[in-house]
Amino acid sequence: MNATTTVTVSAEALAGLVRRIFVAAGLAEPAAQTVADGLVDADLEGLASHGVMLVDLYVDRIQAGSVSTADAGTVVSDRSVAVVLDAGNALGHLTGDQAIGLAIERAHRLGAGIVAVRHGFHFGTARRYAVRAAEAGCIGIVGCNTRPLMPAPGGAERVVGNNPLAIAVPTDGAIPLVLDMATSEAAMGKIRMAAKQSKPIPAGWAVDAQGSPTTDPETAIAGMLLPTGGPKGFGLSLLIDLICGLLSGGATGRDVQPLYGDFARPYDCSHIFIAVDVAHFGDVAAFKSAAAAAAEQIRSGKRAPGVDQLFTPGEPEWRKRERAQGQLTLPPAVVDMLTRYATKLGVSPHPLVP
């Protein structure tokens, strides 16, 4: 029977269920835990489009053979600060952790580390890796390309993806200072979440296949996303695409496959992970203190009429996690999907179902 109401569950218990599903799908337990934690973390931060709603996609692609159950990629080029990693179509959370780890290690030793990744797969939120670099005393910069989803300004065909970019800096404040953005007005995952819940999307997010505005998520999925900031968002996305793909020797543009296309065909995206060690430039404590002071100046600044609070980049997600207190409320569509996949793989759907 399909769920008709939401279900509230602890993040720990939900991660346990997702881990068991991935183990049943063929992953080693530590790798399954890493992926589960990454998905649940996104939900805790209010980024449901990058959360456990992706479990069915990941499992279907594993079973269709386009996603590997390997827990790491292969270093194919290693030249001081510059490393190329072939992800081998493994789950992106795993090769993303591997790549940012390599970048941080090189940064600590050499001042900077740049890891370009080819033959990659969806890696969740880019902020996850940029924040890890910042917590290690580095400036973290992370990007990824996707299949074309947006037209050029004035164009009527998809030519570039809504390629995400995340930048984080070390701070001694409690709240991370991190920008994480897609280069479209909204991520495709948010539109897919709206479609799963049969809800309309805001005007300005997308157009149909002929370029006319739409608020229907299914029409938007078949149509085109709109770049944030018009030509600025388009230009930024194009350059992210080229940097990721050309440095790694991987796919760019139309060579990146649809995430929800043929599940037997690899997604084949490209990533870039950059870490810059602040200690190689000056005093780390002074940098962190100044970053925290700048952030606090913004939060305590003068507000426009009707505005209750000002936020720094990344703060809304941090506050959502704090408010969640380790609890998540899942919509019926996601409860149904997780229950169905757990049952299909011979896993108990507890805690979603008694």
C-alpha positions in Angstrom: 0.0 0.0 0.0 1.3 3.4 -0.9 2.1 5.9 1.9 -0.3 8.8 2.1 1.4 10.8 4.9 4.9 11.9 5.7 7.1 9.9 8.0 9.5 11.4 10.5 12.6 9.4 11.2 16.0 10.0 12.8 18.8 10.8 10.4 20.9 8.0 11.9 18.2 5.4 11.4 17.5 6.6 7.9 21.2 6.4 7.0 21.2 2.9 8.3 18.4 1.9 6.0 20.0 3.5 3.0 23.3 1.8 3.9 21.6 -1.6 4.0 20.0 -0.9 0.6 23.3 -0.1 -1.0 25.1 -3.1 0.6 22.3 -5.3 -0.8 22.9 -3.6 -4.2 26.6 -4.7 -4.1 28.6 -2.0 -2.3 31.0 -2.8 0.5 29.7 -1.6 3.8 32.1 1.3 4.4 31.4 2.6 0.9 27.6 2.2 1.4 27.9 4.1 4.7 29.7 7.0 3.0 27.1 7.3 0.3 24.2 7.0 2.8 25.7 9.7 5.0 26.2 12.0 2.1 22.6 11.7 1.0 21.2 12.1 4.5 23.4 15.1 5.1 21.9 16.8 2.1 18.4 16.2 3.5 19.4 17.6 6.9 20.6 20.7 5.1 17.3 21.1 3.3 18.7 20.0 0.0 16.3 17.2 -0.7 17.1 17.2 -4.4 20.5 15.8 -3.5 19.2 13.6 -0.7 17.7 10.1 -0.3 15.3 10.7 -3.1 18.2 9.7 -5.3 18.4 6.1 -3.9 16.3 4.6 -6.7 18.4 6.3 -9.4 21.7 5.1 -7.9 20.4 1.5 -7.4 18.9 1.3 -10.8 22.1 2.4 -12.4 24.2 0.0 -10.3 21.9 -2.9 -11.4 22.0 -1.7 -15.1 25.8 -1.7 -15.0 26.5 2.0 -15.7 27.6 2.7 -12.1 30.4 0.6 -10.6 30.4 -0.8 -7.1 34.1 0.1 -6.7 34.9 2.3 -3.7 37.6 4.4 -5.4 38.9 5.7 -8.7 42.3 5.3 -10.3 45.0 8.0 -10.4 46.1 8.1 -14.1 48.3 11.2 -14.0 50.2 12.6 -11.0 52.3 15.7 -11.5 53.0 17.6 -8.3 50.0 19.8 -7.6 48.1 18.4 -10.6 46.3 15.0 -10.4 43.9 13.3 -12.8 41.6 10.7 -11.4 39.6 8.2 -13.5 36.5 7.6 -11.4 35.6 4.5 -13.4 31.9 5.4 -13.1 31.9 4.7 -9.3 29.4 6.5 -7.1 30.5 10.2 -6.9 30.4 10.5 -3.1 33.2 7.9 -3.0 35.4 9.4 -5.7 34.6 12.9 -4.5 35.9 12.1 -1.1 39.0 10.5 -2.7 39.6 13.5 -4.9 39.2 16.2 -2.3 41.4 14.2 0.0 44.1 14.1 -2.6 43.7 17.9 -3.2 44.0 18.7 0.5 47.1 16.5 0.9 48.9 18.2 -2.0 47.8 21.6 -0.7 49.3 21.0 2.7 52.5 19.8 1.1 52.8 22.1 -1.9 50.5 25.0 -1.3 47.8 23.9 -3.7 46.2 20.7 -5.0 44.1 20.3 -8.2 42.4 17.1 -8.9 40.5 16.7 -12.2 38.1 13.7 -12.4 36.9 12.0 -15.6 34.3 9.3 -16.0 32.5 10.5 -12.9 29.0 10.1 -11.5 26.7 12.3 -9.5 28.5 13.3 -6.3 25.7 14.9 -4.2 26.2 18.5 -3.0 29.4 20.3 -4.1 29.5 22.1 -0.7 30.3 18.8 1.0 33.8 18.7 -0.5 34.5 22.4 -0.4 33.6 22.5 3.3 35.9 19.5 4.0 38.8 21.5 2.5 37.9 24.6 4.6 37.9 22.4 7.7 41.4 21.3 6.8 42.6 25.0 6.6 42.3 25.3 2.9 40.2 27.3 0.4 38.1 24.7 -1.3 36.8 25.1 -4.9 34.7 22.3 -6.4 32.9 22.2 -9.8 31.1 19.6 -11.9 29.6 19.5 -15.4 26.3 18.0 -16.4 24.5 17.2 -19.6 23.3 20.3 -21.5 20.1 21.7 -19.9 20.2 25.4 -20.7 20.2 27.4 -23.9 22.6 30.2 -24.8 21.1 33.7 -24.4 18.7 34.0 -27.2 19.1 30.3 -28.2 16.4 27.7 -28.5 18.4 24.5 -27.8 20.2 23.0 -24.8 24.0 23.7 -25.1 25.4 23.7 -21.6 24.6 22.1 -18.2 23.6 23.9 -15.0 27.0 23.2 -13.8 27.4 23.6 -10.0 30.2 25.5 -8.2 31.1 25.5 -4.6 33.7 27.7 -2.8 34.4 27.5 0.9 37.0 29.4 3.1 38.3 28.5 6.5 36.7 30.4 9.4 36.8 30.1 13.2 33.1 30.9 13.4 30.6 28.1 14.1 28.9 28.6 10.8 30.6 27.4 7.6 31.3 30.1 5.0 30.5 28.4 1.7 28.9 29.3 -1.6 27.2 26.4 -3.3 25.2 27.1 -6.4 23.9 25.7 -9.6 24.2 28.0 -12.6 20.5 27.6 -13.3 17.8 29.4 -11.4 17.0 26.0 -9.8 18.7 22.6 -9.8 17.1 19.9 -11.9 16.9 17.8 -8.8 14.5 20.4 -7.3 12.3 20.1 -10.3 12.4 16.3 -10.2 11.4 16.5 -6.5 8.5 18.7 -7.4 7.5 16.2 -10.1 7.6 13.3 -7.6 5.3 15.3 -5.3 3.1 16.6 -8.2 3.7 20.2 -7.2 4.2 23.2 -9.6 7.6 24.9 -9.8 8.0 28.7 -9.6 7.9 30.8 -12.7 11.3 31.7 -14.1 12.9 28.3 -13.3 12.4 26.8 -16.7 10.8 26.9 -20.2 9.3 24.2 -22.4 10.9 22.7 -25.4 9.8 25.6 -27.5 11.2 28.2 -25.1 7.9 29.2 -23.5 7.7 29.7 -19.7 6.2 26.8 -17.7 5.5 26.0 -14.0 4.8 22.3 -14.8 7.8 20.2 -13.6 7.3 17.5 -16.1 7.2 20.0 -19.0 10.3 21.6 -17.5 12.2 18.3 -17.4 11.4 17.8 -21.1 12.2 21.5 -21.8 15.1 23.7 -20.7 16.3 25.3 -17.4 17.1 29.0 -17.4 20.5 30.3 -16.3 20.7 32.4 -13.2 21.6 36.0 -14.1 21.0 35.4 -17.8 24.3 35.7 -19.8 26.4 35.7 -16.6 25.1 32.4 -15.4 25.4 30.9 -18.9 29.0 32.1 -19.2 30.0 30.8 -15.8 28.4 27.4 -16.6 30.2 27.1 -20.0 33.6 27.7 -18.4 33.0 25.3 -15.5 32.1 22.7 -18.2 35.4 23.2 -20.1 37.6 23.4 -17.0 36.2 20.1 -15.6 36.2 18.2 -18.9 39.3 19.5 -20.6 41.6 19.3 -17.6 40.5 15.7 -16.8 40.4 14.5 -20.4 36.8 13.7 -19.8 33.4 14.5 -21.2 32.1 18.0 -21.9 28.9 19.4 -23.3 26.7 16.8 -25.1 29.2 14.0 -24.4 27.9 14.0 -20.8 24.9 11.7 -20.8 21.4 12.4 -19.2 21.4 11.4 -15.6 17.9 10.0 -16.0 18.5 8.7 -19.5 19.6 5.2 -20.5 20.6 3.6 -17.1 22.8 1.2 -18.9 24.9 4.0 -20.4 27.4 5.8 -18.0 26.6 9.3 -17.0 30.2 10.2 -17.6 30.5 13.7 -16.1 33.7 15.5 -15.1 34.7 17.1 -11.8 37.3 19.5 -10.5 38.5 19.7 -6.9 40.9 22.5 -5.9 42.4 23.1 -2.4 44.6 26.1 -1.5 46.4 25.9 1.8 46.1 29.2 3.6 49.2 28.4 5.7 51.4 28.8 2.6 50.2 32.4 2.3 50.1 33.7 5.8 48.8 33.2 9.3 45.9 30.7 9.3 44.4 32.0 12.6 44.4 35.6 11.3 42.7 34.4 8.1 40.0 32.5 10.0 39.4 35.3 12.4 39.1 37.9 9.6 36.7 35.6 7.7 34.5 35.1 10.7 34.5 38.9 11.4 33.4 39.6 7.8 30.6 37.1 8.1 29.4 38.5 11.4 29.5 42.0 9.9 27.1 40.9 7.2 24.7 39.1 9.6 24.6 42.1 12.0 24.2 44.6 9.1 21.3 47.0 8.6 18.2 45.2 7.3 15.6 46.4 4.8 12.0 46.8 5.9 10.3 43.5 6.6 13.6 41.5 6.7 14.1 39.6 10.0 17.5 38.2 9.4 20.6 38.4 7.1 22.5 35.4 6.1 26.0 34.6 4.8 26.5 32.0 2.0 25.9 28.5 3.3 24.2 29.7 6.5 20.6 28.8 5.7 21.7 25.2 5.1 23.6 25.1 8.4 20.6 26.5 10.3 18.3 24.0 8.8 20.6 21.2 10.0 20.7 22.8 13.5 16.9 23.0 13.6 16.5 19.5 12.4 18.1 18.2 15.5 18.9 14.9 13.8 15.3 14.3 12.6 14.0 14.2 9.0 10.4 14.3 7.7 10.2 12.4 4.4 7.3 13.0 1.9 5.1 10.0 1.0 6.7 9.6 -2.5 10.2 9.1 -1.0 8.8 6.8 1.8 7.2 4.6 -0.9 10.4 4.5 -3.0 12.7 3.6 -0.1 10.2 1.0 1.1 9.8 -0.5 -2.3 13.6 -0.7 -3.0 14.3 -2.1 0.4 11.7 -4.9 0.0 12.9 -5.6 -3.5 16.5 -6.1 -2.3 15.5 -8.2 0.7 16.2 -5.5 3.3 13.8 -4.7 6.2 12.2 -1.2 5.5 12.4 -0.4 9.2 12.3 2.4 10.4 9.9 3.6 7.7 7.7 0.6 8.2 7.3 -1.3 11.5 
